[in-house]
Amino acid sequence: MSQPAPDLASLYPELGQDGTLQIVLQKAVHQAGYRFEVLPERAGAWKRTGARADSDSRTTNAHLGIQNRCFIMSFWDRGVAMAKGTTTILNEAAAATGLWQSGANVEDMASACPFVHPGPLAEAHERGTAVETKWTIYRQTAASHVDHDLIEASYAQPRLRALFPFHSHRSLAFSRCTGFPYTHDAPVVTPVSGRYRVTWWKSRSPQGPADIGETDNPRDAVALVVAHLPPEYGPAVAGTADDLDKSVSA
């Protein structure tokens, strides 16, 4: 049974019956003194309730809460969610959007807009230490999906230690960039029933992951990964896979 459409006009009187978040946020941004363009959300389902502001490297995303009044904000830089926040006040959402798109760092954002909260890796990305910090997080975490023996075996390999590690489900993967979308051209390792399966990322094969091999221990699995790395692979750089593709084609 389908859910009734939310009554946005009662939660957001500034929208009226036919307005959109893009329209009202654009107006509020201009009133705050900023002159960049606010765009509709790319996803069609969010056409009325979503908006974004883009620059060369930065994006601010905004969405409306549909059960309670709130402006749900996220602030991105080079593919990294640097900060998030929720406010009930349109002018606060506009001010935060303007600050971020104008180049404010996360510390200044949090100071000027108390509803904005930096992400766990935000300062590391600003310092240029995202790779080292992500490895430290994985080496110290108690999360059940992280295989610590596999992490330590990977970290012991200089070529892998220079890459940005990330998990997709239970698979450990390695990226040449620190922002999302990540690169997927290195093998991944998946712990399976006490063994370690090494495969190419699923996009390398139309039938799904292409098997490279399976080992009894993480050290041998990591050796397989290193043996199959493309020449001169890494180290990881700031940005996204799209940025790397553009630099190659330029």
Phi and psi in degrees as GROMACS dihedral restraints (atoms count N, CA, C in turn):
[ dihedral_restraints ]
;  ai    aj    ak    al  type     phi  dphi    fc
    3     4     5     6     1   -71.3    20    10
    4     5     6     7     1   147.6    20    10
    6     7     8     9     1   -81.5    20    10
    7     8     9    10     1   144.1    20    10
    9    10    11    12     1   -65.8    20    10
   10    11    12    13     1   147.5    20    10
   12    13    14    15     1   -62.7    20    10
   13    14    15    16     1   138.9    20    10
   15    16    17    18     1   -66.1    20    10
   16    17    18    19     1   146.7    20    10
   18    19    20    21     1   -87.6    20    10
   19    20    21    22     1    81.4    20    10
   21    22    23    24     1   -64.9    20    10
   22    23    24    25     1   -33.1    20    10
   24    25    26    27     1   -62.4    20    10
   25    26    27    28     1   -32.1    20    10
   27    28    29    30     1   -75.5    20    10
   28    29    30    31     1   -31.7    20    10
   30    31    32    33     1   -81.6    20    10
   31    32    33    34     1   -32.7    20    10
   33    34    35    36     1  -130.9    20    10
   34    35    36    37     1    79.7    20    10
   36    37    38    39     1   -56.5    20    10
   37    38    39    40     1   -28.7    20    10
   39    40    41    42     1   -65.7    20    10
   40    41    42    43     1   -19.2    20    10
   42    43    44    45     1   -77.6    20    10
   43    44    45    46     1   -30.8    20    10
   45    46    47    48     1    67.8    20    10
   46    47    48    49     1  -159.0    20    10
   48    49    50    51     1   -82.8    20    10
   49    50    51    52     1   -28.5    20    10
   51    52    53    54     1  -123.4    20    10
   52    53    54    55     1     2.3    20    10
   54    55    56    57     1   -74.7    20    10
   55    56    57    58     1   169.6    20    10
   57    58    59    60     1  -128.7    20    10
   58    59    60    61     1   160.6    20    10
   60    61    62    63     1   -61.0    20    10
   61    62    63    64     1   -38.3    20    10
   63    64    65    66     1   -57.4    20    10
   64    65    66    67     1   -43.2    20    10
   66    67    68    69     1   -66.4    20    10
   67    68    69    70     1   -48.9    20    10
   69    70    71    72     1   -73.7    20    10
   70    71    72    73     1   -33.5    20    10
   72    73    74    75     1   -70.3    20    10
   73    74    75    76     1   -38.2    20    10
   75    76    77    78     1   -58.2    20    10
   76    77    78    79     1   -45.3    20    10
   78    79    80    81     1   -62.5    20    10
   79    80    81    82     1   -44.2    20    10
   81    82    83    84     1   -67.3    20    10
   82    83    84    85     1   -37.7    20    10
   84    85    86    87     1   -62.8    20    10
   85    86    87    88     1   -44.2    20    10
   87    88    89    90     1   -63.7    20    10
   88    89    90    91     1   -40.3    20    10
   90    91    92    93     1   -65.4    20    10
   91    92    93    94     1   -26.6    20    10
   93    94    95    96     1   -80.8    20    10
   94    95    96    97     1    -3.3    20    10
   96    97    98    99     1   100.0    20    10
   97    98    99   100     1     7.2    20    10
   99   100   101   102     1  -100.4    20    10
  100   101   102   103     1   149.2    20    10
  102   103   104   105     1  -120.6    20    10
  103   104   105   106     1    16.6    20    10
  105   106   107   108     1   -84.3    20    10
  106   107   108   109     1   167.2    20    10
  108   109   110   111     1   -92.6    20    10
  109   110   111   112     1   136.1    20    10
  111   112   113   114     1   -98.4    20    10
  112   113   114   115     1   131.4    20    10
  114   115   116   117     1  -111.3    20    10
  115   116   117   118     1   158.6    20    10
  117   118   119   120     1   -68.2    20    10
  118   119   120   121     1   153.6    20    10
  120   121   122   123     1   -60.6    20    10
  121   122   123   124     1   141.1    20    10
  123   124   125   126     1   -64.0    20    10
  124   125   126   127     1   -39.7    20    10
  126   127   128   129     1   -70.7    20    10
  127   128   129   130     1   126.6    20    10
  129   130   131   132     1   -59.2    20    10
  130   131   132   133     1   -34.6    20    10
  132   133   134   135     1   -65.3    20    10
  133   134   135   136     1   -19.6    20    10
  135   136   137   138     1  -103.8    20    10
  136   137   138   139     1    16.9    20    10
  138   139   140   141     1   -56.0    20    10
  139   140   141   142     1   -40.5    20    10
  141   142   143   144     1   -87.8    20    10
  142   143   144   145     1   -31.4    20    10
  144   145   146   147     1  -105.8    20    10
  145   146   147   148     1     3.9    20    10
  147   148   149   150     1  -128.7    20    10
  148   149   150   151     1   153.6    20    10
  150   151   152   153     1  -154.9    20    10
  151   152   153   154     1   162.7    20    10
  153   154   155   156     1  -151.6    20    10
  154   155   156   157     1   157.6    20    10
  156   157   158   159     1  -127.3    20    10
  157   158   159   160     1   131.2    20    10
  159   160   161   162     1  -120.6    20    10
  160   161   162   163     1   145.8    20    10
  162   163   164   165     1  -133.8    20    10
  163   164   165   166     1  -167.6    20    10
  165   166   167   168     1   -57.8    20    10
  166   167   168   169     1   -41.9    20    10
  168   169   170   171     1  -123.7    20    10
  169   170   171   172     1   -15.4    20    10
  171   172   173   174     1  -111.0    20    10
  172   173   174   175     1   148.1    20    10
  174   175   176   177     1  -141.0    20    10
  175   176   177   178     1   138.2    20    10
  177   178   179   180     1  -113.5    20    10
  178   179   180   181     1   126.8    20    10
  180   181   182   183     1  -108.6    20    10
  181   182   183   184     1   138.5    20    10
  183   184   185   186     1  -134.2    20    10
  184   185   186   187     1   138.9    20    10
  186   187   188   189     1  -138.4    20    10
  187   188   189   190     1   151.6    20    10
  189   190   191   192     1   -90.7    20    10
  190   191   192   193     1   137.4    20    10
  192   193   194   195     1   -68.7    20    10
  193   194   195   196     1   142.1    20    10
  195   196   197   198     1  -106.9    20    10
  196   197   198   199     1    -7.8    20    10
  198   199   200   201     1  -106.1    20    10
  199   200   201   202     1   -35.8    20    10
  201   202   203   204     1  -132.8    20    10
  202   203   204   205     1   152.6    20    10
  204   205   206   207     1   -67.5    20    10
  205   206   207   208     1   120.3    20    10
  207   208   209   210     1  -168.8    20    10
  208   209   210   211     1   145.6    20    10
  210   211   212   213     1  -102.8    20    10
  211   212   213   214     1   114.7    20    10
  213   214   215   216     1   -97.7    20    10
  214   215   216   217     1   115.2    20    10
  216   217   218   219     1  -114.5    20    10
  217   218   219   220     1   144.3    20    10
  219   220   221   222     1  -139.9    20    10
  220   221   222   223     1   143.8    20    10
  222   223   224   225     1  -125.1    20    10
  223   224   225   226     1   117.9    20    10
  225   226   227   228     1  -114.2    20    10
  226   227   228   229     1   146.6    20    10
  228   229   230   231     1  -141.5    20    10
  229   230   231   232     1   118.9    20    10
  231   232   233   234     1    51.0    20    10
  232   233   234   235     1    45.5    20    10
  234   235   236   237     1    81.6    20    10
  235   236   237   238     1    11.1    20    10
  237   238   239   240     1  -118.1    20    10
  238   239   240   241     1   130.0    20    10
  240   241   242   243     1   -75.6    20    10
  241   242   243   244     1    96.5    20    10
  243   244   245   246     1   -79.8    20    10
  244   245   246   247     1   -29.2    20    10
  246   247   248   249     1  -160.5    20    10
  247   248   249   250     1   158.2    20    10
  249   250   251   252     1  -140.8    20    10
  250   251   252   253     1   163.6    20    10
  252   253   254   255     1  -176.8    20    10
  253   254   255   256     1   161.3    20    10
  255   256   257   258     1  -134.8    20    10
  256   257   258   259     1   132.2    20    10
  258   259   260   261     1  -139.5    20    10
  259   260   261   262     1   154.2    20    10
  261   262   263   264     1   -94.7    20    10
  262   263   264   265     1    -2.8    20    10
  264   265   266   267     1  -109.1    20    10
  265   266   267   268     1   119.4    20    10
  267   268   269   270     1   -57.5    20    10
  268   269   270   271     1   -44.5    20    10
  270   271   272   273     1   -63.3    20    10
  271   272   273   274     1   -32.1    20    10
  273   274   275   276     1   -67.3    20    10
  274   275   276   277     1   -41.2    20    10
  276   277   278   279     1   -62.4    20    10
  277   278   279   280     1   -40.9    20    10
  279   280   281   282     1   -66.2    20    10
  280   281   282   283     1   -43.3    20    10
  282   283   284   285     1   -62.9    20    10
  283   284   285   286     1   -41.7    20    10
  285   286   287   288     1   -66.6    20    10
  286   287   288   289     1   -40.4    20    10
  288   289   290   291     1   -60.2    20    10
  289   290   291   292     1   -45.6    20    10
  291   292   293   294     1   -63.3    20    10
  292   293   294   295     1   -43.4    20    10
  294   295   296   297     1   -62.0    20    10
  295   296   297   298     1   -46.7    20    10
  297   298   299   300     1   -65.2    20    10
  298   299   300   301     1   -46.7    20    10
  300   301   302   303     1   -68.6    20    10
  301   302   303   304     1   -17.0    20    10
  303   304   305   306     1   -89.2    20    10
  304   305   306   307     1    -1.9    20    10
  306   307   308   309     1   105.5    20    10
  307   308   309   310     1    10.7    20    10
  309   310   311   312     1   -62.9    20    10
  310   311   312   313     1   146.7    20    10
  312   313   314   315     1   -85.7    20    10
  313   314   315   316     1   172.6    20    10
  315   316   317   318     1   -67.4    20    10
  316   317   318   319     1   -32.3    20    10
  318   319   320   321     1   -65.2    20    10
  319   320   321   322     1   -44.4    20    10
  321   322   323   324     1   -66.4    20    10
  322   323   324   325     1   -37.0    20    10
  324   325   326   327     1   -60.7    20    10
  325   326   327   328     1   -48.4    20    10
  327   328   329   330     1   -65.1    20    10
  328   329   330   331     1   -33.4    20    10
  330   331   332   333     1   -71.6    20    10
  331   332   333   334     1   -43.2    20    10
  333   334   335   336     1   -80.3    20    10
  334   335   336   337     1   -27.7    20    10
  336   337   338   339     1  -129.4    20    10
  337   338   339   340     1    88.4    20    10
  339   340   341   342     1   -59.2    20    10
  340   341   342   343     1   -18.9    20    10
  342   343   344   345     1   -79.1    20    10
  343   344   345   346     1    -9.5    20    10
  345   346   347   348     1   -90.0    20    10
  346   347   348   349     1   131.0    20    10
  348   349   350   351     1  -123.1    20    10
  349   350   351   352     1   122.1    20    10
  351   352   353   354     1   -62.3    20    10
  352   353   354   355     1   149.6    20    10
  354   355   356   357     1   -75.4    20    10
  355   356   357   358     1   164.7    20    10
  357   358   359   360     1   -63.8    20    10
  358   359   360   361     1   -24.4    20    10
  360   361   362   363     1  -108.4    20    10
  361   362   363   364     1     6.8    20    10
  363   364   365   366     1   -58.4    20    10
  364   365   366   367     1   -52.4    20    10
  366   367   368   369     1   -65.0    20    10
  367   368   369   370     1   -35.4    20    10
  369   370   371   372     1   -64.0    20    10
  370   371   372   373     1   -40.3    20    10
  372   373   374   375     1   -65.0    20    10
  373   374   375   376     1   -39.4    20    10
  375   376   377   378     1   -66.9    20    10
  376   377   378   379     1   -34.4    20    10
  378   379   380   381     1   -80.5    20    10
  379   380   381   382     1   -14.0    20    10
  381   382   383   384     1    82.6    20    10
  382   383   384   385     1    22.1    20    10
  384   385   386   387     1  -116.6    20    10
  385   386   387   388     1    28.5    20    10
  387   388   389   390     1   -62.4    20    10
  388   389   390   391     1   -39.5    20    10
  390   391   392   393     1   -63.6    20    10
  391   392   393   394     1   -52.2    20    10
  393   394   395   396     1   -60.8    20    10
  394   395   396   397     1   -41.1    20    10
  396   397   398   399     1   -66.7    20    10
  397   398   399   400     1   -40.2    20    10
  399   400   401   402     1   -64.8    20    10
  400   401   402   403     1   -41.2    20    10
  402   403   404   405     1   -61.4    20    10
  403   404   405   406     1   -42.0    20    10
  405   406   407   408     1   -61.7    20    10
  406   407   408   409     1   -42.5    20    10
  408   409   410   411     1   -59.8    20    10
  409   410   411   412     1   -47.3    20    10
  411   412   413   414     1   -65.3    20    10
  412   413   414   415     1   -36.3    20    10
  414   415   416   417     1   -71.8    20    10
  415   416   417   418     1   -22.3    20    10
  417   418   419   420     1  -105.3    20    10
  418   419   420   421     1   -12.6    20    10
  420   421   422   423     1   -70.8    20    10
  421   422   423   424     1   152.7    20    10
  423   424   425   426     1  -104.3    20    10
  424   425   426   427     1    10.5    20    10
  426   427   428   429     1   -60.2    20    10
  427   428   429   430     1   136.6    20    10
  429   430   431   432     1   -68.6    20    10
  430   431   432   433     1   -24.3    20    10
  432   433   434   435     1   -82.4    20    10
  433   434   435   436     1    -4.4    20    10
  435   436   437   438     1   -98.2    20    10
  436   437   438   439     1   121.5    20    10
  438   439   440   441     1   -89.0    20    10
  439   440   441   442     1   107.2    20    10
  441   442   443   444     1   -67.8    20    10
  442   443   444   445     1   -33.8    20    10
  444   445   446   447     1   -63.6    20    10
  445   446   447   448     1   -38.9    20    10
  447   448   449   450     1   -68.1    20    10
  448   449   450   451     1   -41.0    20    10
  450   451   452   453     1   -60.9    20    10
  451   452   453   454     1   -46.4    20    10
  453   454   455   456     1   -66.6    20    10
  454   455   456   457     1   -38.7    20    10
  456   457   458   459     1   -64.8    20    10
  457   458   459   460     1   -38.7    20    10
  459   460   461   462     1   -68.8    20    10
  460   461   462   463     1   -43.0    20    10
  462   463   464   465     1   -63.6    20    10
  463   464   465   466     1   -28.8    20    10
  465   466   467   468     1   -71.3    20    10
  466   467   468   469     1   -14.5    20    10
  468   469   470   471     1   -93.4    20    10
  469   470   471   472     1   115.3    20    10
  471   472   473   474     1   -55.2    20    10
  472   473   474   475     1   -37.9    20    10
  474   475   476   477     1   -67.0    20    10
  475   476   477   478     1   -36.9    20    10
  477   478   479   480     1   -78.3    20    10
  478   479   480   481     1   -34.6    20    10
  480   481   482   483     1   -62.9    20    10
  481   482   483   484     1   -22.4    20    10
  483   484   485   486     1   -86.2    20    10
  484   485   486   487     1    -3.9    20    10
  486   487   488   489     1  -101.0    20    10
  487   488   489   490     1   165.0    20    10
  489   490   491   492     1   -91.2    20    10
  490   491   492   493     1   114.6    20    10
  492   493   494   495     1   -82.8    20    10
  493   494   495   496     1   145.2    20    10
  495   496   497   498     1  -153.7    20    10
  496   497   498   499     1   156.2    20    10
  498   499   500   501     1  -106.9    20    10
  499   500   501   502     1   137.9    20    10
  501   502   503   504     1  -122.0    20    10
  502   503   504   505     1   107.4    20    10
  504   505   506   507     1    58.9    20    10
  505   506   507   508     1  -119.5    20    10
  507   508   509   510     1  -102.3    20    10
  508   509   510   511     1     1.3    20    10
  510   511   512   513     1   -84.4    20    10
  511   512   513   514     1   137.9    20    10
  513   514   515   516     1   -95.5    20    10
  514   515   516   517     1   126.2    20    10
  516   517   518   519     1  -125.6    20    10
  517   518   519   520     1   167.1    20    10
  519   520   521   522     1  -134.8    20    10
  520   521   522   523     1   131.8    20    10
  522   523   524   525     1  -119.6    20    10
  523   524   525   526     1   148.3    20    10
  525   526   527   528     1   -84.6    20    10
  526   527   528   529     1     1.1    20    10
  528   529   530   531     1  -138.0    20    10
  529   530   531   532     1   160.5    20    10
  531   532   533   534     1   -99.7    20    10
  532   533   534   535     1    -4.9    20    10
  534   535   536   537     1  -111.4    20    10
  535   536   537   538     1   159.4    20    10
  537   538   539   540     1   -92.5    20    10
  538   539   540   541     1   135.9    20    10
  540   541   542   543     1   -75.7    20    10
  541   542   543   544     1   142.4    20    10
  543   544   545   546     1   -81.4    20    10
  544   545   546   547     1   166.4    20    10
  546   547   548   549     1   -78.9    20    10
  547   548   549   550     1   150.5    20    10
  549   550   551   552     1  -130.9    20    10
  550   551   552   553     1    39.3    20    10
  552   553   554   555     1  -110.7    20    10
  553   554   555   556     1    18.2    20    10
  555   556   557   558     1  -117.9    20    10
  556   557   558   559     1   152.2    20    10
  558   559   560   561     1   -61.5    20    10
  559   560   561   562     1   156.0    20    10
  561   562   563   564     1  -118.3    20    10
  562   563   564   565     1   157.9    20    10
  564   565   566   567     1  -119.9    20    10
  565   566   567   568     1   130.6    20    10
  567   568   569   570     1  -124.3    20    10
  568   569   570   571     1   117.2    20    10
  570   571   572   573     1   -67.8    20    10
  571   572   573   574     1   128.8    20    10
  573   574   575   576     1  -138.8    20    10
  574   575   576   577     1   108.8    20    10
  576   577   578   579     1    51.8    20    10
  577   578   579   580     1    46.4    20    10
  579   580   581   582     1    84.9    20    10
  580   581   582   583     1    -4.0    20    10
  582   583   584   585     1  -116.0    20    10
  583   584   585   586     1   176.6    20    10
  585   586   587   588     1  -129.4    20    10
  586   587   588   589     1   117.2    20    10
  588   589   590   591     1  -100.5    20    10
  589   590   591   592     1   128.0    20    10
  591   592   593   594     1  -108.0    20    10
  592   593   594   595     1   124.6    20    10
  594   595   596   597     1  -139.6    20    10
  595   596   597   598     1   162.3    20    10
  597   598   599   600     1   -75.7    20    10
  598   599   600   601     1   155.1    20    10
  600   601   602   603     1   -57.2    20    10
  601   602   603   604     1   148.5    20    10
  603   604   605   606     1   -57.3    20    10
  604   605   606   607     1   -28.2    20    10
  606   607   608   609     1   -71.4    20    10
  607   608   609   610     1   -11.4    20    10
  609   610   611   612     1   -76.9    20    10
  610   611   612   613     1   -14.4    20    10
  612   613   614   615     1  -138.0    20    10
  613   614   615   616     1   130.7    20    10
  615   616   617   618     1   -65.3    20    10
  616   617   618   619     1   -19.2    20    10
  618   619   620   621     1   -90.2    20    10
  619   620   621   622     1     0.7    20    10
  621   622   623   624     1   114.7    20    10
  622   623   624   625     1  -166.0    20    10
  624   625   626   627     1   -56.7    20    10
  625   626   627   628     1   133.5    20    10
  627   628   629   630     1   -93.2    20    10
  628   629   630   631     1   118.2    20    10
  630   631   632   633     1   -66.7    20    10
  631   632   633   634     1   138.5    20    10
  633   634   635   636     1  -105.6    20    10
  634   635   636   637     1   -44.4    20    10
  636   637   638   639     1   174.8    20    10
  637   638   639   640     1   173.3    20    10
  639   640   641   642     1  -135.8    20    10
  640   641   642   643     1   137.8    20    10
  642   643   644   645     1  -128.0    20    10
  643   644   645   646     1   166.2    20    10
  645   646   647   648     1   -86.0    20    10
  646   647   648   649     1   -16.6    20    10
  648   649   650   651     1  -143.5    20    10
  649   650   651   652     1   158.0    20    10
  651   652   653   654     1   -66.7    20    10
  652   653   654   655     1   -31.6    20    10
  654   655   656   657     1   -62.3    20    10
  655   656   657   658     1   -43.1    20    10
  657   658   659   660     1   -69.8    20    10
  658   659   660   661     1   -34.3    20    10
  660   661   662   663     1   -63.5    20    10
  661   662   663   664     1   -43.5    20    10
  663   664   665   666     1   -64.8    20    10
  664   665   666   667     1   -37.5    20    10
  666   667   668   669     1   -61.3    20    10
  667   668   669   670     1   -37.3    20    10
  669   670   671   672     1   -64.0    20    10
  670   671   672   673     1   -41.9    20    10
  672   673   674   675     1   -59.0    20    10
  673   674   675   676     1   -50.7    20    10
  675   676   677   678     1   -61.6    20    10
  676   677   678   679     1   -39.3    20    10
  678   679   680   681     1   -64.9    20    10
  679   680   681   682     1   -24.1    20    10
  681   682   683   684     1  -105.2    20    10
  682   683   684   685     1     5.7    20    10
  684   685   686   687     1   -67.0    20    10
  685   686   687   688     1   138.5    20    10
  687   688   689   690     1   -60.0    20    10
  688   689   690   691     1   154.6    20    10
  690   691   692   693     1   -57.6    20    10
  691   692   693   694     1   143.9    20    10
  693   694   695   696     1    53.1    20    10
  694   695   696   697     1    40.2    20    10
  696   697   698   699     1   -82.4    20    10
  697   698   699   700     1   117.6    20    10
  699   700   701   702     1    91.1    20    10
  700   701   702   703     1  -177.1    20    10
  702   703   704   705     1   -75.1    20    10
  703   704   705   706     1   171.1    20    10
  705   706   707   708     1   -69.0    20    10
  706   707   708   709     1   144.1    20    10
  708   709   710   711     1  -124.4    20    10
  709   710   711   712     1   162.0    20    10
  711   712   713   714     1   -66.8    20    10
  712   713   714   715     1   146.0    20    10
  714   715   716   717     1   119.5    20    10
  715   716   717   718     1  -164.6    20    10
  717   718   719   720     1  -123.1    20    10
  718   719   720   721     1   171.5    20    10
  720   721   722   723     1   -60.7    20    10
  721   722   723   724     1   -35.3    20    10
  723   724   725   726     1   -62.9    20    10
  724   725   726   727     1   -39.6    20    10
  726   727   728   729     1   -63.0    20    10
  727   728   729   730     1   -40.7    20    10
  729   730   731   732     1   -65.2    20    10
  730   731   732   733     1   -39.7    20    10
  732   733   734   735     1   -63.1    20    10
  733   734   735   736     1   -39.7    20    10
  735   736   737   738     1   -65.9    20    10
  736   737   738   739     1   -37.9    20    10
  738   739   740   741     1   -68.9    20    10
  739   740   741   742     1   -31.6    20    10
  741   742   743   744     1   -71.3    20    10
  742   743   744   745     1   -40.0    20    10
  744   745   746   747     1   -81.4    20    10
  745   746   747   748     1   -14.6    20    10
